[in-house]
Amino acid sequence: MSLHTRLQQRAAEGRPVRIGLIGAGKFGAMYLAQIPRTPGVQLVAIADLSPDAARVNLERVGWKAERAAAASVQEALKHGTTWITDDWQAVTRELSIDIVVECTGNPIAAVDHCLDAFAHGKHVVNVTVEADAFCGPLLAHRARQAGVLYSLAFGDQPALICDLVDWARTCGFPVVAAGRGHKWLPHFTESTPETVWGNYGLTPEQAKRGGLNPKMFNSFLDGSKPSIESSAVANATGLTVPSDGLLYPPASVEDIPFVTRPKSEGGVLERKGMVEVVSSLEADGRKIPYDIRMGVWVTVEAETDYIRNCFEEYNAHTDPSGRYFTLYKRWHLIGLEVGMSVASVALRGEPTGVATCWNADVVATAKRDLAAGEMLDGEGGYTVWGKLLPAERSLRLGGLPLGLAHNVKLVRPVKKGQSLSWADVAIDTTTAAYKLRSEMEAMFAPSVRALHPTAIA
């Protein structure tokens, strides 16, 4: 039975899936735009640091004021409306709420929100993939211990890539590579919130109209977000990552099966079974026609002559050998698709992507020469960008996870291009995020150092 049919049944029975949203920014607003059009769900409460800003976004996406006029949870439940608060714990601890959608984009806060939701019997759809990148395996473990589900958010590229990988494996295809697209040139690692819009391809006016956050969008452009998302995919699927960061091979959609092959067969991969990101720009900056910039893809292998013949007979576009085929989705709709995760978790008891091992990490790397005493400002800022590394290499380096490089003081200088270590910073060791990361390193380090993906019991 389809998810939509089951949601319609929940609506007819007067048993909607009850949701709490934490963070009503751009991503959250996109989900808010779809909720009035989705049967069988009720957004009981929104928690945001600025309730007034949340109301502005509700108006922006077309909500009628009375729909979010509830003065309490009780009133929201009685009338099928929504309560807005600045108290996130009122959402994670509300008995009537089934699923918390964490949508703040703040990885350190997101860990607090996820852990408290687990402790109070709530499933979590975590949009803040920055948190998943540095402690997702242990978040998944904690959710299982609590008897609830933890899930990546559909609409964001990691969950869509996980879906393609699952399709491939369920059909019996070995996965050679999987990933997303990106507009990439090497100097983008130096981009800051002041330079982002010109490089990204938007005018400041378009950015203002959309309520777009320059620091957040810069985290995409400078390579941090592609690394973060690739880390989440590797840890959810068991795919491995490049030994020294993403390569960003330029390719059109048609060329993806050519480039996402092992080096020994003319491609760019160190080995089969890896994550990678495909660039929509040639090395000289020229735009590639029919690119995959906003999409996702998976490359699979035909292991027998019969399967290769099937590819040929059904006109599947492959590499010249006929052995490698890429299935792709050229677009993703971000927050507009989160309802798939909510429905899957609530109705099927199945996450749309969740960490099963610790294969990958994202290490804070200097955008410029940094001096002792400077404050790091996290992904998309002026000081660091995120480099994807195998978890084993990050552990050997003592790598500082990008998600914890927020408002952290440097205690010694770091050269441009150098990955930072714990010893380079004065870290706040009292946060739940730091403690969870430390626990994860201790829990998985022996297996990671042995280069063996550790399944989480």
Secondary structure, DSSP 8 states (H G I E B T S, - for coil): --HHHHHHHHHHTT--EEEEEE--SHHHHHHHHHGGGSTTEEEEEEE-S-HHHHHHHHHHTT--GGGG-BSSHHHHHHHT--EEES-THHHHT-TT--EEEE----HHHHHHHHHHHHHTT-EEEE--HHHHHHHHHHHHHHHHHHT--EEE-TTSHHHHHHHHHHHHHHTT--EEEEEEEE---GGGGG--TTTHHHHHT--HHHHHHTT--HHHHHHHHTSHHHHHHHHHHHHHH--B--TTS----B--GGGHHHHSSBGGGTSSBSSSSEEEEEESB-TTS-B-SS--TT-EEEEEE--SHHHHHHHHHTT--B-TTS-EEEEEE----GGGGHHHHHHIIIII---SS---S--EEEEEEESS-B-TT-EEE-TTSSSEEEEEEEHHHHHHHTB-BGGG-EEEEESS-B-TT-B-BGGGEE--TTSHHHHHHHHHHHHHHHHHHTT------
